[in-house]
Every structure is written in C-alpha cells, then in structure tokens.
Amino acid sequence: MTEQLLVLPKLPVLTTHISVGSFEEHVDAIVAYGAAKHSSYVCCVNAHMTVEAREPFFKKVVDHADMATADGVPVLRVMQLFHKVAQERVAGNDLLPAVFTKAAAAGVFVYLFGSSPEVQQLIIDRASKEIPQLRITGAWSPPFAPLEQMDFAADAERINASGAGIVMVALGCPKQEKWMATMKGKVDGIMLGVGGAFLLYAGIDKRAPKWMRDLSLEWVYRLWLEPRRLWRRYVVTNSLFIVLFMKALFQRTFGKP
C-alpha cells in the first residue's frame, strides 16, 4: 500500500527543502499516510526553523521529513522567487483543523501529543462540537524533559495502542521535529509538528488578521501580544533569515558562494 502513497516533490529553499503542492494535496497526502499507518513525519517550515537548520543535524532532520511545508510567508516568498512556482502557504495552524476534518471523513483516528492536558481537553471539546465524527483516540502530555531523557518506547506503545494513524505533535521547534525523526519507524502513522496550532485551536492564542499574514507581518502581531517572551526569537531569527536570503540571492545572481 505504501507504493501508492503520494510523494510530493521538494525544492531547495535556503537551508531546507520544501514540498511542492497545493494545500489540499498536502492534506490528502497526510490523511492517506495516516490511513495506511505509514510511519512518517511532517515539518511545517517557517523562518525560525530555516535558521535552526543551519545546524547540520537539524538540517538532516528537516530534509528527511516525508513532507516539509511552506508554513511561513517569508519561506513561501523565497520559494516563489527562486523557483517561479505558484506555491501556496501550507501552515500548521491551517493544517490541524483541515486534517481533523479530512481524517473524520476518512475514518482515520487522531492522537494528541504535547502541550498540556488542559489545552488538549480544550481541543477535544472544540472538535467534538465542530467535527463530531472525528475520533481522537488518545492524548499524552509528556513530562518536561530534554529530548534524550524522553521515554520513546513508552510513547510509541501508547500511540500505537490507540489505533491512531495521525499524531499531532506540539513540543516546540526544534524539539518536536527531532522527536518525530526519532519516532519514525516506531510510530505506526504520520506525525505532524504543528506546535502553536494547539493553542490556536484551543482558543488560547489569537491569530493575526489575514492582511498581516499576507504581508509577512504575523510575527509583528505575535510580538505585540507577547513581547517579553518572543522579542529575542523574532528580532534575532528574522535578522538571520534576511542574511541567509541575501547570501542566497547574491549567489544566484552572481554565481558566487
């Protein structure tokens, strides 16, 4: 059955490789992988992850993902500029509810991994009202610990025992991506690193207006909401992303490294 699964092509974008395909093609592929119980994972790539992928091991983690979506608008714009493709944004915040809906229609069970039990319950409560046919067959909030101290065998056993084919993962970048890469081959299903989508779907976080998202200003909105927690990440990360872009643009323009 694995041979029949859709494999989306990828294109190089700065430090990573991003999957090419419409939003619906990504959703369809994810649910198909889940229905097949194909052990795999999805990275939702934004500017932060692009900068983190300068580190060789993490770059390997992202590049080995079965799908790496154009989550952030800056990543999307660079992809469109360098490769002249009509790619659309495939953000984790949008994937989570879309996959929920498609999984419910396909009869694929879902598992929640990460965040807090309170957030998970809010997600379950909302989904039960909006998508009553969705089966969320398990949820686990692992104790806070470094990645190397997590109990991978117990996590895999819980998930597989639930019968879920789709695992929504919220541990934060880069921990969740490294966890998924470690669990590939152990978890019978597809894992999606959706991070903050848990808080958004739970109604705890608010999303920036569409006009700000379209102008790559979503980070400004989030920084305004949580300046003390996010200022360093956005100021430093965005600056480094611009440096990566300018270096790549120079190389493509003049053919020099």
N, C-alpha and C positions, 0 to 999 in steps of 0.2 A: 504493500500500500504506500510505502514511503516514496517509491519511484514516481507516483502520480502527484505528489505534492508540488505546488507551485514554488519555484525558486526565483525570487526577484533578483535581477542583476544589480550590481553595485558600481558606483563611480567614486574615484578618489576625491575627497574634499579636505584639503589641508592635512590634518594628521590622521584622518579616518577614511573609511569607505562607507558611503551612504546608499541605501537601497533605492531603486528607481521603481516607481509605480504609483498609481492613484491611491487616495485614502481608502477607497473601497477594496482595492486589490490587496492592500495590507491587511485590512480587517478579514477579508475572505480567507487569505492565506493563514492568518493566525488561528482562526476558528478551525480550518481544515487540519492544521498541525495538531490542534487540541483534540479534535475528533479522532485522529489517528494515534493519539497518545505518543506522538513523536517527540523525543527528548530534545529540546531546543530552547533558544532564548532570543529575546528582542531587546536591543538597546535603543532608547529614544535620545538621539544625539542633539545636544544644544551647545552653546558656546563654552559653557563650563566643562562639559565632557570632552570637547575638542581640545581645550587647553590641557586637561588632565592627560589626554592621550599622547602628549609629548613624551611621557614616560614609557619606555619600550614594553614593559609587561602589560600595562593597562591598554596600550595600543593593540596588543595582541588579543586581549580580552574583547575589545570592541570589534576588531576586524574579524574575529572568529564567530561573532554573533550570526545567527541564521538570518536575521533582519536587523538593520540599523536605520532607523527612520530619521527623516529631516524634522526633528522636533522644534528646534529654534529657528526663528526667522533669519537671523544672520547666517546660519549654516545653509538654510534654504537659498538665500540670495547668492551666496558664493557658489553654490552648486549650479544655480541657473546661469550665473555669469560665466563661469569657467566651462561649462559643458553644453550650454544652449539647450537645456531640456525644460519642458513645460511641467516641471515637478511641482506638486502641491504639498503643503505642510501636512505632516503626519505627527501630531503632537500627542504625547502621553495623556494629557488632560482630555483630549477628544477620543483617543483610542479606548480608554477604560469604559465609558458608557456605550460606545458603539460595539465593542466586543461583548459587553454584557448582553446587549440586545440580540446580536447575531448568535451568541452562544445559547441563549434561551431558545431561539427558534430552531437551532440545530440539535438541542438536547445535550449540549456539552456542559459538564459540571465545572464550576469555578472554585478556586481556593484563594483566600486572602492571606498573604504572608508579610508581616512587618507592621510598622506603626504601632498604635496602642489598641488594647481591647475596646476602649471607648469609641475610638474612631472606626474600628472595624464594625462595631454594632450599629453606628450611625449609617454606614454604608449598607449594611444588611437591611436595616429598617427602610431606607430610601428605595433600595432595589426591590424589596418585597411589595412596595406600593406601586412603583412605576413599571416594573417588569416582573409581575407575579409568577411567571413561568420559569424564571431564572432559578437554577439550583446552585446556591453557594453551599457546598458540602463540607466546608471546613475553614477554620481561621486560626492563625497562630501568631502571637506577638512574642518573638524570641527575647530572652533577657539581653539587656545591653551588654555587649562584649566585643572585643576585637574579632575580626573575621576568623583568624586562626584558632580562636577558642570556641567557635560555634560548633554545635553538635550536628554535623552534616548527615550522619546516618539516621539519627532520630528524626530530623526534619524531613528527609526523603521518605522515611517509613510513614510518617503522619500524612504527608501529601498523597502518597500512592494509595494508602488505605482509604482515603476519602473518595477515591474514584474520579477525582478532578483531572481534566485534561488541560485546563488553563490555570496558571498560577500568577496572580497579580502580586508583584513584589515591591515593597516600599521600605527600603533601608537607607536611602540616600546615596548619591553618587560620591565616590566610586565603589562603595561597599556593595551595593546591590548588584552591580554588574559583575564584580569579582565573585560574589556568592553564586550568581546564576551560572557563570562559567565553570565554577567548581561542581555545581549540581548537574550539569549536562551529562547525561549518561546514567544518572542516579534517579532523576525525577521523570516519571512517565507522563510527559506532557510538555507544553510550551510555557516558558516563563517570560513575563513582561516586566521590565524595570520601569515602573511608572511613577515612583517617588511621590511628589507633591500632589498627584492626581487623587490620592486617598483623601487628603484634607479638603480638596476642592469638592469632590463628590459628596463628602460628609457634610458639607456646608460650613466648614470652619474657616476656610480661606475663600477669598473672593477673587474673581478673575478680572484682569484689566479689560476695559472696553475694547470692542473689536477694532476701532480705528487705531488704538495704541498698539494692539498686537500686529496689525498690518504694517505699521511703521517701525517695527522692531523696537518698540518702546515699552514692552511688557515689563522689562526689568526695572524701568523707572517707577512704574506703578507699585511693584513689589517692594522696591527700595523705600518708597514713600510710606508703605504700610509697616515695614519692619527695618528701619534704618540701622539700628544698633546691631542687629543680627546679620544683616546682608551687605552692609556697605563695603566691607573688605572684599567679599566674594565678587561683587559686581564691578567695583572700581578696578580691582586687580585683574579679574578674569577678562572683562571686556577690553581692557588695555592690551592684554597679552593676545587676545583673539585678533585685534586690529593689527598687531605686529605680525602675527602669523599670516594674515591675509595680505599685508603689504609685501612681505617677503615672497609669498607665492605669486602675487601679481607681477612683481619685478622679474622673477624667474621666468614666468610665462611670456612676459613682454620682451625681455632682452635675452632669454635663453641662458641666463647665468644663475648659479646657485647662490 
